[in-house]
Amino acid sequence: MEAKLLELSKTLGGEVVSGDAEFHEPDIRSGIVTCAALSLDGCCVALGFGSGVIEVADIDHQRTISRFQCSPTNLPVWIEFYGDNNWIVTEDSSGNITILESGMQPQTVGILSGGPRPAVTAVSDNGNFVVRVPRNLHYDWYEEMALLDVSVQPSIRYLASPSSGGPPEFRPSSAAPLRRMLGFSPGSRYIGAYGRNHAFVWSTDSCQLIAQYAVPDFTTWALNTGITPPSSYLVPNPIVAPCIPDSVSDPSHDSDEPWLRCPFYDLSPDMQHKSTRNEVYSSAVGRIPLVTASHTVSALWFNGKVKLILPEVYRPIVRNPRNIGTEEIWYGDQMFDDDEEHDEKGRSEDDDEEREGVVAVMMMVLVYFIFLGPAGTELGSGLHESSDC
């Protein structure tokens, strides 16, 4: 692959090789990681490649356990594990939603509209649901949010748009949530999401909007992941208060009723000092990986601690989605920075902005090469299954 890149660069007269040019070279395209995911138990990693191939690797045993050949013309744009580690759901660049399982024929669930930028997704803790937020600047992010029910008979339902039930003065922002701003209640009965100015809660049963909030400063807000933040926090007051359901025999109601009373945290009391902001925020979001990127260093945070200082070669390419062409090829090591105010005002060299990759592919690539690269077992060894999408 590296030889091909060098050859391609010489062909283009030493110019920077564009994504389009690389994708016309099969050998190069097959080595480009476009998306990735970690299983809920952290034992497996799934990687999607530009050739349409999806590989699932067992991290503990250092081997590839499944390989799926999907459409070579429609690269995968996101992957999620659900159920157990044998099941994954993915979307390609044409919006096809497909369920893949080792030893089984791929199952197409439906087609969703999207755009040139990967959608934001989250999977429920019980593995029954995947929520999807499209990134499309032509309409507000909440207008075409989809809920994938993969529990029994896979199906796709759209969540009710806040615009259909909100007061006239309610005008949500068009900037899509980042991954840490989207998720489910502990019992998976509710979906929570917040953007730059507003936050919402939906029911997974009815897909109806049941609560909404004003967000004064989205940089200090965090989704309630079922873990009480160790730092001081405020409980936001809703614009439209949720109707707390009566207790029933379903055990999930016991964990979801307290969550519904506080689906979001405002961490502003302990985020006044810049030196501790990353620690406070990472502690609140827990297992969700955060990347802090500055001009000098990039770090990976988990559970309030720095777990990895990223080598320069793996530092993310930070992009504003509004500056990405509609036909531009997407790479998995790119990260979104939706903070338009910072783009307008500029950043100093001391800025240490908290950002998050759409699928955190950069971290997945590091894991992949640590466990499956030259120092580990060769790629493809221990392969169990191969299926065509």
C-alpha positions as CSV (number, residue, x, y, z in Angstrom):
1,M,0.0,0.0,0.0
2,E,2.8,2.5,0.9
3,A,4.6,1.7,-2.4
4,K,1.4,2.4,-4.3
5,L,0.9,5.7,-2.4
6,L,4.5,6.7,-3.4
7,E,3.9,5.7,-6.9
8,L,0.6,7.6,-7.1
9,S,2.3,10.7,-5.6
10,K,5.0,10.6,-8.4
11,T,2.3,10.2,-11.0
12,L,0.6,13.3,-9.7
13,G,3.9,15.2,-9.8
14,G,4.5,15.1,-6.0
15,E,1.2,16.8,-5.2
16,V,-0.8,15.9,-2.1
17,V,-2.8,12.7,-2.9
18,S,-6.5,13.3,-2.7
19,G,-9.0,10.9,-1.3
20,D,-10.7,10.5,-4.7
21,A,-7.4,9.5,-6.3
22,E,-6.6,7.0,-3.6
23,F,-10.0,5.4,-3.8
24,H,-9.4,4.7,-7.5
25,E,-6.5,2.4,-6.6
26,P,-7.9,-0.9,-5.2
27,D,-4.8,-1.8,-3.3
28,I,-4.8,1.5,-1.5
29,R,-8.6,1.6,-1.0
30,S,-8.6,-1.9,0.7
31,G,-6.2,-0.6,3.3
32,I,-8.1,2.5,4.3
33,V,-10.1,2.2,7.5
34,T,-13.4,4.1,7.2
35,C,-15.1,3.2,10.5
36,A,-14.7,1.1,13.6
37,A,-16.4,-0.1,16.8
38,L,-15.6,-1.8,20.1
39,S,-17.9,-4.4,21.5
40,L,-19.8,-3.5,24.7
41,D,-17.6,-5.9,26.7
42,G,-14.4,-4.5,25.1
43,C,-13.3,-7.9,23.9
44,C,-13.8,-7.4,20.1
45,V,-13.1,-4.6,17.6
46,A,-14.7,-4.3,14.2
47,L,-13.1,-2.4,11.4
48,G,-14.6,-1.3,8.1
49,F,-12.4,-0.8,5.1
50,G,-12.7,1.2,1.9
51,S,-13.1,-2.0,-0.1
52,G,-16.4,-2.8,1.6
53,V,-14.8,-5.5,3.9
54,I,-15.7,-5.6,7.6
55,E,-13.4,-7.6,9.9
56,V,-14.1,-8.5,13.5
57,A,-11.1,-9.2,15.7
58,D,-10.8,-10.8,19.1
59,I,-8.5,-8.6,21.1
60,D,-7.8,-11.0,23.9
61,H,-6.9,-13.9,21.6
62,Q,-5.3,-11.6,19.0
63,R,-7.0,-13.0,15.9
64,T,-9.6,-12.1,13.3
65,I,-12.7,-14.1,13.9
66,S,-15.1,-12.9,11.2
67,R,-14.9,-11.3,7.8
68,F,-17.7,-9.9,5.7
69,Q,-17.4,-8.7,2.1
70,C,-20.0,-6.0,1.6
71,S,-20.5,-3.8,-1.4
72,P,-17.1,-2.8,-2.8
73,T,-18.6,0.4,-4.3
74,N,-20.3,1.5,-1.1
75,L,-17.9,1.7,1.8
76,P,-19.1,1.2,5.4
77,V,-19.6,4.5,7.3
78,W,-20.4,3.1,10.8
79,I,-20.6,-0.1,12.7
80,E,-22.2,-1.1,16.0
81,F,-22.1,-4.4,18.0
82,Y,-25.3,-5.5,19.5
83,G,-26.7,-8.6,21.4
84,D,-23.4,-10.5,21.8
85,N,-20.2,-10.1,19.9
86,N,-21.5,-12.3,17.0
87,W,-23.9,-9.6,15.8
88,I,-23.1,-6.3,14.2
89,V,-25.2,-3.7,12.3
90,T,-23.7,-1.4,9.8
91,E,-24.5,1.3,7.3
92,D,-22.8,1.9,3.9
93,S,-22.3,5.1,2.0
94,S,-25.6,4.6,0.2
95,G,-27.6,4.4,3.4
96,N,-28.2,0.6,3.4
97,I,-28.6,-0.7,6.9
98,T,-27.5,-4.3,7.2
99,I,-27.2,-6.9,10.0
100,L,-24.3,-9.3,9.9
101,E,-23.7,-12.4,11.9
102,S,-21.0,-15.1,11.6
103,G,-22.2,-18.0,9.4
104,M,-25.5,-16.3,8.4
105,Q,-26.6,-14.4,5.3
106,P,-26.6,-10.6,5.7
107,Q,-30.0,-9.1,6.4
108,T,-30.9,-5.8,4.9
109,V,-33.1,-3.8,7.3
110,G,-33.8,-0.7,5.2
111,I,-32.3,2.4,3.6
112,L,-31.9,5.7,5.3
113,S,-31.1,9.1,3.9
114,G,-27.8,10.7,4.9
115,G,-25.1,12.9,3.6
116,P,-21.4,13.1,3.0
117,R,-20.6,13.0,6.7
118,P,-21.0,9.9,8.8
119,A,-24.1,9.7,11.0
120,V,-23.7,9.6,14.8
121,T,-24.9,6.4,16.4
122,A,-25.3,4.8,19.9
123,V,-26.3,1.4,21.0
124,S,-28.4,0.6,24.1
125,D,-26.9,-1.3,27.0
126,N,-29.3,-4.2,26.5
127,G,-28.3,-4.4,22.8
128,N,-31.9,-4.1,21.5
129,F,-31.7,-0.6,20.0
130,V,-29.4,1.6,17.9
131,V,-30.2,5.3,17.6
132,R,-28.9,7.2,14.5
133,V,-28.5,10.9,14.0
134,P,-27.7,12.0,10.4
135,R,-25.2,14.8,9.8
136,N,-26.8,16.9,7.0
137,L,-26.5,20.6,7.0
138,H,-29.7,21.0,4.9
139,Y,-32.0,20.2,7.8
140,D,-31.8,20.2,11.6
141,W,-30.3,17.1,13.1
142,Y,-33.4,16.1,15.1
143,E,-35.7,16.0,12.0
144,E,-34.7,12.5,10.7
145,M,-33.4,10.7,13.8
146,A,-34.0,7.0,13.4
147,L,-34.3,4.1,15.9
148,L,-33.2,0.7,14.8
149,D,-35.0,-2.1,16.8
150,V,-32.8,-5.2,16.4
151,S,-34.3,-7.2,19.3
152,V,-36.6,-9.7,17.5
153,Q,-37.8,-8.6,14.1
154,P,-35.4,-5.8,12.9
155,S,-37.1,-2.6,12.0
156,I,-36.5,1.1,11.6
157,R,-38.7,3.8,13.1
158,Y,-38.3,7.6,13.0
159,L,-38.3,9.7,16.2
160,A,-40.9,12.5,16.4
161,S,-39.4,15.8,15.5
162,P,-39.4,18.5,18.3
163,S,-40.7,21.0,15.8
164,S,-44.0,19.3,15.7
165,G,-44.7,19.8,19.4
166,G,-42.5,22.6,20.6
167,P,-43.6,26.1,21.3
168,P,-43.3,28.7,18.5
169,E,-40.2,30.3,20.0
170,F,-38.4,27.0,20.2
171,R,-35.7,26.9,17.6
172,P,-33.2,24.1,17.9
173,S,-29.7,24.4,16.5
174,S,-28.7,22.6,13.3
175,A,-25.4,21.4,14.7
176,A,-25.6,17.6,15.2
177,P,-24.6,16.1,18.6
178,L,-21.3,14.4,19.1
179,R,-21.2,10.8,20.2
180,R,-21.0,11.7,23.9
181,M,-24.2,13.7,23.6
182,L,-26.3,10.8,22.5
183,G,-27.4,7.6,24.4
184,F,-30.0,5.6,26.2
185,S,-31.4,5.3,29.7
186,P,-30.1,2.3,31.7
187,G,-33.2,0.2,31.0
188,S,-33.3,1.4,27.3
189,R,-36.8,2.8,27.6
190,Y,-35.6,6.4,26.7
191,I,-33.2,8.1,24.4
192,G,-31.4,11.3,25.4
193,A,-29.6,13.7,23.0
194,Y,-28.4,17.3,23.2
195,G,-26.9,19.8,20.8
196,R,-25.5,23.2,21.0
197,N,-28.7,24.9,22.3
198,H,-31.3,22.3,23.2
199,A,-31.7,18.8,24.6
200,F,-34.5,16.2,24.1
201,V,-35.8,12.9,25.5
202,W,-37.7,10.3,23.5
203,S,-39.5,7.1,24.3
204,T,-38.2,3.9,22.6
205,D,-41.7,2.5,22.9
206,S,-43.7,5.2,21.1
207,C,-40.8,7.2,19.5
208,Q,-42.6,10.3,20.8
209,L,-40.8,13.3,22.3
210,I,-41.5,13.4,26.0
211,A,-39.2,16.2,27.4
212,Q,-37.0,19.0,26.1
213,Y,-34.5,21.4,27.7
214,A,-32.7,24.6,26.9
215,V,-28.9,24.2,27.0
216,P,-27.1,27.5,28.1
217,D,-23.6,26.0,27.6
218,F,-23.3,22.6,25.9
219,T,-19.6,22.3,26.8
220,T,-20.5,21.8,30.4
221,W,-23.4,19.4,29.8
222,A,-23.2,15.6,30.0
223,L,-25.6,12.8,29.3
224,N,-26.6,10.7,32.3
225,T,-24.9,7.3,31.5
226,G,-26.3,5.7,34.7
227,I,-23.2,6.8,36.8
228,T,-23.5,9.8,39.1
229,P,-20.6,12.2,38.4
230,P,-18.0,12.4,41.2
231,S,-17.9,16.2,40.8
232,S,-20.5,18.8,41.7
233,Y,-23.3,19.2,39.2
234,L,-26.7,20.9,38.6
235,V,-29.9,19.1,37.5
236,P,-31.3,21.0,34.5
237,N,-34.9,22.1,34.5
238,P,-36.9,21.1,31.4
239,I,-38.8,23.4,29.2
240,V,-41.4,20.7,28.8
241,A,-41.4,18.3,31.8
242,P,-41.6,14.6,31.2
243,C,-44.6,12.6,32.5
244,I,-43.2,10.1,34.9
245,P,-44.9,6.8,34.4
246,D,-46.5,4.7,37.2
247,S,-44.3,1.9,38.5
248,V,-45.0,-1.5,37.0
249,S,-43.5,-4.9,37.2
250,D,-40.9,-4.3,34.5
251,P,-37.5,-4.0,36.2
252,S,-36.3,-1.5,33.6
253,H,-38.8,1.0,35.0
254,D,-37.0,1.0,38.4
255,S,-33.7,2.2,36.8
256,D,-35.3,4.5,34.2
257,E,-37.6,6.5,36.4
258,P,-34.7,8.2,38.3
259,W,-32.9,8.7,34.9
260,L,-36.0,10.4,33.5
261,R,-35.9,12.9,36.3
262,C,-32.3,13.7,35.5
263,P,-31.3,12.7,31.9
264,F,-28.6,15.3,31.7
265,Y,-26.0,16.8,34.1
266,D,-24.8,20.4,34.1
267,L,-21.2,20.1,35.3
268,S,-20.5,23.9,35.3
269,P,-19.9,24.2,39.1
270,D,-16.6,22.2,38.8
271,M,-15.6,23.2,35.3
272,Q,-14.5,26.8,36.0
273,H,-10.8,26.0,36.0
274,K,-9.3,25.0,32.7
275,S,-6.7,22.7,34.2
276,T,-9.4,20.3,35.5
277,R,-12.1,20.6,32.9
278,N,-11.0,17.5,31.0
279,E,-10.8,15.4,34.1
280,V,-14.2,16.5,35.4
281,Y,-15.9,15.9,32.0
282,S,-14.2,12.5,31.3
283,S,-15.2,11.3,34.8
284,A,-18.8,12.2,34.1
285,V,-19.1,10.4,30.7
286,G,-17.1,7.4,32.0
287,R,-16.4,4.8,29.3
288,I,-17.0,7.1,26.4
289,P,-13.6,7.9,24.9
290,L,-12.6,11.6,24.7
291,V,-9.7,13.1,22.8
292,T,-8.2,16.4,23.8
293,A,-6.3,17.9,21.0
294,S,-4.0,21.0,21.0
295,H,-1.2,22.2,18.8
296,T,1.3,20.3,20.8
297,V,-0.3,17.1,22.1
298,S,-3.3,14.8,21.7
299,A,-4.5,12.5,24.5
300,L,-7.1,9.8,25.0
301,W,-9.2,10.0,28.1
302,F,-11.3,7.2,29.8
303,N,-13.1,7.5,33.2
304,G,-11.4,10.8,34.1
305,K,-7.8,9.7,33.4
306,V,-5.4,10.0,30.4
307,K,-4.9,6.5,29.1
308,L,-2.8,7.3,26.0
309,I,-0.8,10.1,24.7
310,L,-1.2,9.8,20.9
311,P,1.9,9.6,18.8
312,E,2.2,12.4,16.3
313,V,1.5,10.1,13.4
314,Y,-1.9,9.1,15.0
315,R,-3.0,12.6,15.9
316,P,-6.5,13.3,14.5
317,I,-7.3,15.5,11.6
318,V,-9.8,18.0,13.0
319,R,-12.4,19.2,10.5
320,N,-15.3,21.6,10.6
321,P,-18.2,19.7,8.9
322,R,-19.3,22.9,7.2
323,N,-16.0,23.0,5.3
324,I,-16.2,19.5,3.9
325,G,-17.3,19.1,0.3
326,T,-20.4,17.1,-0.5
327,E,-18.4,14.7,-2.6
328,E,-15.3,14.5,-0.5
329,I,-14.2,11.0,0.6
330,W,-14.4,10.4,4.3
331,Y,-11.5,9.0,6.3
332,G,-11.9,7.3,9.7
333,D,-9.1,9.3,11.4
334,Q,-10.8,12.6,10.9
335,M,-12.7,14.3,13.7
336,F,-15.5,16.8,13.8
337,D,-15.2,20.1,15.5
338,D,-18.6,21.8,15.4
339,D,-17.7,24.8,17.5
340,E,-18.3,27.5,15.0
341,E,-17.6,30.3,17.6
342,H,-14.0,29.0,18.0
343,D,-13.6,28.8,14.2
344,E,-14.6,32.4,13.9
345,K,-12.5,33.7,16.8
346,G,-9.5,31.4,16.2
347,R,-7.6,29.4,18.7
348,S,-4.4,30.2,20.6
349,E,-1.5,27.7,20.8
350,D,-2.4,27.0,24.4
351,D,-6.0,26.0,23.6
352,D,-6.8,22.4,24.6
353,E,-10.2,21.7,23.1
354,E,-12.2,18.7,24.1
355,R,-13.3,16.9,21.0
356,E,-14.5,13.5,19.9
357,G,-14.1,11.5,16.7
358,V,-17.3,10.3,15.1
359,V,-16.3,6.7,15.5
360,A,-13.0,7.1,17.2
361,V,-11.3,5.2,14.5
362,M,-8.0,6.5,15.4
363,M,-8.1,4.6,18.7
364,M,-9.4,1.5,17.0
365,V,-6.5,1.5,14.6
366,L,-4.1,1.7,17.4
367,V,-5.8,-1.2,19.2
368,Y,-5.8,-3.1,15.9
369,F,-2.1,-2.7,15.2
370,I,-1.1,-3.3,18.8
371,F,-2.8,-6.6,18.9
372,L,-3.0,-7.7,15.2
373,G,-0.1,-5.9,13.6
374,P,3.5,-7.1,13.1
375,A,4.0,-7.6,16.8
376,G,0.9,-9.8,17.1
377,T,-0.8,-12.4,15.0
378,E,-1.0,-11.7,11.3
379,L,-4.2,-10.2,9.9
380,G,-6.7,-12.8,8.9
381,S,-5.3,-15.7,11.0
382,G,-7.9,-17.6,13.0
383,L,-10.6,-16.5,10.6
384,H,-13.9,-18.3,11.4
385,E,-16.4,-17.0,8.9
386,S,-16.7,-15.0,5.7
387,S,-19.9,-13.7,4.3
388,D,-21.0,-11.6,1.4
389,C,-23.3,-8.6,2.0
